């Protein structure tokens, strides 16, 4: 496990190929960032991801603030192309 400068953020080469995650979970920072970018308040995110604390959410957003280009690359890499999304889902 690789510790980052953020309290709750680590990298583990065995989990998501080393993508930054919340410590002791498999939750990538990008998942939290995407909820936030969709308009969810940080305080509401633990309701959708109840295994996270508000402190972890804020740390993830802080990490994103300092590493936007990297996290945006993970978001883009994991995006499902529009033509693969069933129109009934929208």
Buried (B, 14 or more C-beta within 10 A) or exposed (E): EEEBEBEBBBBBEEBBEEBBBBBEBEBBBBBBBBBBEEEBEBEBBBEEBEEBEEEBBBBBBBBBEEBEEBBBEBBEEEEEEEEEEEEEEE
